[in-house]
Amino acid sequence: MLLVIALVIGMAVAWWIFAANRTTRVAKEQSAEADALALRNQALIDAPPAAAATPKTAAPEPAPAPAPPLAPAAPPVAASGADDLTLIKGLGPKLKAQLAVMGVTTFAQIAAWDDAEIDRVDAQMGRFQGRIRRDDWVAQAKLLAAGDSAGFARQFGNR
């Protein structure tokens, strides 16, 4: 009988710990400053949009000029003259294919990139954006284009 009573008491305590204390109690203390901020925010929400508040007599702003189309990085190189770009650390088969679509197939092309060219190519990299600078593709490509495999291994490790 004592075992049954202990079991019932244990279940009641477990229920109280796990179920009864699940409600979160939030004590709301607001000062006069917080009330003033809430009223200001509500006034901003209720106010008409800024575009609707401008007078109709104002001259319309000219439309922005369209962006010039992106030029290819360099003329595509024949497949026989293409380098294995996957030797560059951080550049796998998917990126190699993506670069080939942009006309980049050699280490020399990547080694010649300046900041503007890196930004242009990086903007087209999708979810791989930032990898060019993070993995320092230009420095790797310079070493590989020069055929300096020892320098590449010393600076970037063995492939």
C-alpha positions as CSV (number, residue, x, y, z in Angstrom):
1,M,0.0,0.0,0.0
2,L,2.8,2.4,0.8
3,L,4.3,1.7,-2.6
4,V,1.1,2.7,-4.4
5,I,0.9,6.0,-2.3
6,A,4.5,6.8,-3.1
7,L,3.9,6.1,-6.8
8,V,0.8,8.5,-6.8
9,I,2.8,11.2,-5.0
10,G,5.7,10.8,-7.4
11,M,3.4,11.1,-10.4
12,A,1.7,14.2,-9.0
13,V,5.1,15.8,-8.4
14,A,6.3,14.9,-11.9
15,W,3.1,16.3,-13.4
16,W,3.5,19.5,-11.4
17,I,7.1,19.9,-12.5
18,F,6.6,19.1,-16.2
19,A,3.1,20.3,-17.0
20,A,2.0,22.9,-14.5
21,N,5.1,25.0,-14.8
22,R,5.1,25.3,-18.6
23,T,3.3,28.6,-18.7
24,T,5.6,31.5,-19.0
25,R,4.8,34.5,-16.8
26,V,5.8,37.8,-18.2
27,A,5.8,40.8,-15.9
28,K,5.1,43.9,-17.8
29,E,6.8,47.0,-16.5
30,Q,6.6,50.1,-18.7
31,S,7.8,53.5,-17.8
32,A,6.4,56.7,-19.1
33,E,9.3,56.8,-21.6
34,A,8.3,53.4,-23.0
35,D,4.7,54.5,-23.3
36,A,5.8,57.6,-25.2
37,L,7.8,55.5,-27.6
38,A,4.9,53.1,-28.1
39,L,2.6,56.0,-29.0
40,R,5.2,57.5,-31.4
41,N,5.6,54.1,-33.1
42,Q,1.9,53.7,-33.4
43,A,1.6,57.2,-34.9
44,L,4.3,56.3,-37.5
45,I,2.4,53.1,-38.4
46,D,-0.9,55.0,-38.7
47,A,0.6,57.9,-40.8
48,P,0.1,57.8,-44.6
49,P,3.0,56.6,-46.7
50,A,5.6,59.2,-47.5
51,A,5.0,58.9,-51.2
52,A,1.3,59.8,-50.6
53,A,2.2,62.7,-48.5
54,T,4.2,64.5,-51.2
55,P,2.4,67.2,-53.1
56,K,1.2,66.3,-56.6
57,T,2.7,69.4,-58.2
58,A,6.2,68.2,-57.7
59,A,8.0,67.1,-60.9
60,P,8.5,63.3,-61.2
61,E,12.0,62.0,-60.7
62,P,13.6,60.7,-63.9
63,A,13.9,56.9,-64.1
64,P,17.3,55.5,-63.4
65,A,19.4,54.5,-66.4
66,P,19.5,50.7,-67.1
67,A,22.6,48.9,-66.1
68,P,25.0,48.1,-69.0
69,P,25.0,44.4,-69.9
70,L,27.8,42.3,-68.4
71,A,30.6,41.6,-70.8
72,P,32.3,38.2,-70.8
73,A,35.6,38.0,-68.8
74,A,37.6,37.1,-71.8
75,P,37.0,35.3,-75.1
76,P,36.5,31.6,-74.5
77,V,39.5,29.5,-74.9
78,A,39.4,26.2,-76.9
79,A,38.8,23.2,-74.7
80,S,42.2,21.8,-75.6
81,G,43.9,24.9,-74.1
82,A,41.8,24.7,-70.9
83,D,43.4,24.2,-67.6
84,D,42.1,22.0,-64.8
85,L,40.7,24.7,-62.7
86,T,39.8,22.2,-59.9
87,L,43.5,22.4,-58.9
88,I,42.6,25.7,-57.3
89,K,41.5,25.0,-53.7
90,G,37.9,26.0,-53.2
91,L,37.0,25.5,-56.8
92,G,35.2,22.3,-57.5
93,P,33.5,20.8,-60.6
94,K,30.3,22.9,-60.2
95,L,32.3,26.1,-60.0
96,K,34.5,25.0,-62.9
97,A,31.4,24.5,-65.1
98,Q,30.0,27.8,-64.0
99,L,33.2,29.6,-64.8
100,A,33.4,27.8,-68.2
101,V,29.9,29.2,-69.0
102,M,31.4,32.7,-68.3
103,G,34.3,31.9,-70.6
104,V,36.9,31.4,-67.8
105,T,38.9,28.2,-68.5
106,T,42.6,29.0,-67.8
107,F,44.7,29.8,-64.8
108,A,46.0,32.9,-66.7
109,Q,42.5,34.4,-66.9
110,I,41.9,34.1,-63.2
111,A,45.5,35.3,-62.4
112,A,44.7,38.5,-64.4
113,W,41.6,39.4,-62.4
114,D,41.5,42.8,-60.7
115,D,39.1,43.8,-58.0
116,A,36.5,45.0,-60.4
117,E,36.6,41.7,-62.4
118,I,36.5,39.7,-59.1
119,D,33.3,41.7,-58.1
120,R,31.8,41.1,-61.5
121,V,32.4,37.3,-61.5
122,D,31.5,37.0,-57.8
123,A,28.1,38.6,-58.5
124,Q,27.3,35.7,-60.8
125,M,28.5,33.0,-58.5
126,G,25.1,32.6,-56.7
127,R,25.5,30.7,-53.4
128,F,29.3,30.5,-53.9
129,Q,29.7,34.3,-53.6
130,G,32.7,35.4,-51.6
131,R,34.7,32.3,-52.3
132,I,37.1,34.0,-54.8
133,R,38.6,36.3,-52.2
134,R,38.1,33.9,-49.2
135,D,40.2,31.1,-51.0
136,D,42.5,33.6,-52.8
137,W,41.9,32.2,-56.2
138,V,44.0,34.9,-57.9
139,A,47.2,34.1,-56.0
140,Q,46.6,30.3,-56.5
141,A,46.1,30.9,-60.2
142,K,49.2,33.0,-60.5
143,L,51.3,30.2,-59.1
144,L,49.6,27.5,-61.1
145,A,49.8,29.5,-64.4
146,A,53.6,30.0,-63.8
147,G,54.0,26.3,-63.2
148,D,55.3,26.8,-59.7
149,S,53.9,23.7,-58.1
150,A,56.5,23.9,-55.2
151,G,55.5,27.4,-54.4
152,F,51.8,26.5,-54.6
153,A,52.3,23.5,-52.3
154,R,54.3,25.7,-49.8
155,Q,51.7,28.5,-49.7
156,F,48.5,26.5,-50.1
157,G,49.4,22.9,-49.2
158,N,49.4,19.8,-51.4
159,R,46.3,19.1,-53.4
